[in-house]
Amino acid sequence: MNTEITIHAATASDAQDLAVLVDELLTEISDAIGVQAFKYNLEETAINAKNLIEQKKDFGRSIGWKRLEVTTPPLPQFDKTLAFYKREGFANSGDRKLRFELPPGLASFQEH
């Protein structure tokens, strides 16, 4: 099987796809720990994701962030999550901690 994968920066038009990924991740976490730990609505998540995607980079730059960092629990059930972050361009910065360098740019974030 020959599969071609293209990675691009997420935009507001990707909000529904991002919401589905969030749904899958939260379901995976709940299944792994055996507890329904999250209360969320897929449609609301899509709306919130649209707003978040537009603001995340600007906000980070506006307060001088150079990178975003994430971690995963040190459990084998989260190996898929760790692999996902790596596929999305996050680099290892220690054990199960990863970072994504924010490219410099003009920030337009305004606090409400």
C-alpha positions in Angstrom: 0.0 0.0 0.0 1.4 3.4 -1.0 -0.1 6.2 1.2 0.8 9.8 0.7 0.5 12.1 3.7 0.4 15.9 3.5 0.8 18.0 6.6 -0.3 21.6 6.6 -0.9 24.3 9.2 -4.4 24.1 10.6 -6.8 27.0 9.8 -10.3 27.9 10.8 -11.6 25.8 7.9 -10.1 22.7 9.6 -12.1 23.2 12.8 -14.5 20.3 12.2 -11.7 17.9 11.5 -9.9 19.1 14.6 -13.0 18.6 16.7 -13.2 15.0 15.4 -9.6 14.5 16.4 -10.3 15.9 19.9 -13.3 13.6 20.2 -11.1 10.6 19.2 -8.4 11.6 21.6 -10.8 12.1 24.6 -12.4 8.8 23.8 -9.0 7.1 23.7 -8.1 8.6 27.0 -11.4 7.6 28.6 -11.1 4.1 27.3 -7.5 3.8 28.5 -8.3 4.9 32.0 -11.7 3.2 32.2 -13.5 6.4 33.3 -15.7 8.8 31.3 -13.5 11.7 32.4 -14.6 14.4 29.9 -17.9 16.1 29.3 -18.0 17.7 25.9 -20.1 18.3 22.8 -18.6 17.6 19.3 -20.4 20.6 17.7 -19.4 23.0 20.4 -15.8 21.7 20.2 -15.8 22.4 16.5 -16.9 26.0 17.1 -14.4 26.5 19.9 -11.6 24.9 17.8 -12.3 27.4 15.0 -11.7 30.3 17.4 -8.7 28.7 19.1 -6.9 27.9 15.9 -7.1 31.5 14.9 -5.8 32.8 18.2 -3.2 30.3 19.4 -0.2 31.5 17.4 -1.0 35.2 17.8 -1.4 34.8 21.5 1.8 32.9 22.0 3.8 35.5 20.0 2.1 38.4 21.7 3.4 37.3 25.1 6.8 36.4 23.7 6.4 32.6 23.5 9.0 30.9 21.4 7.4 27.5 21.4 4.4 25.4 22.5 5.0 22.3 24.7 2.9 19.2 25.3 3.3 16.1 27.4 1.6 12.7 27.5 1.2 10.4 30.4 4.0 7.8 30.8 1.7 4.9 29.9 1.8 2.7 26.8 -1.9 3.5 26.1 -0.8 7.0 25.1 1.9 5.9 22.5 -0.6 6.8 19.7 -0.9 10.3 21.2 2.8 10.7 21.4 3.2 9.5 17.8 0.5 12.0 16.7 2.4 14.9 18.2 5.6 13.8 16.5 3.8 13.5 13.1 2.5 17.0 13.6 6.0 18.4 13.9 6.6 18.4 17.7 10.2 17.5 18.6 11.3 15.6 21.7 12.5 17.7 24.5 12.7 15.0 27.2 11.0 11.7 27.8 7.3 12.2 26.8 7.6 16.0 26.6 7.5 17.6 23.1 7.8 21.1 21.7 6.8 23.0 18.6 8.8 26.1 17.7 6.5 29.1 17.0 7.8 30.8 13.8 8.3 34.5 14.3 5.6 36.8 12.9 3.3 39.7 13.6 0.9 39.1 16.5 -2.6 40.6 16.3 -4.0 39.0 19.5 -6.1 41.4 21.6 -7.1 40.6 25.1 -10.8 41.0 25.8 
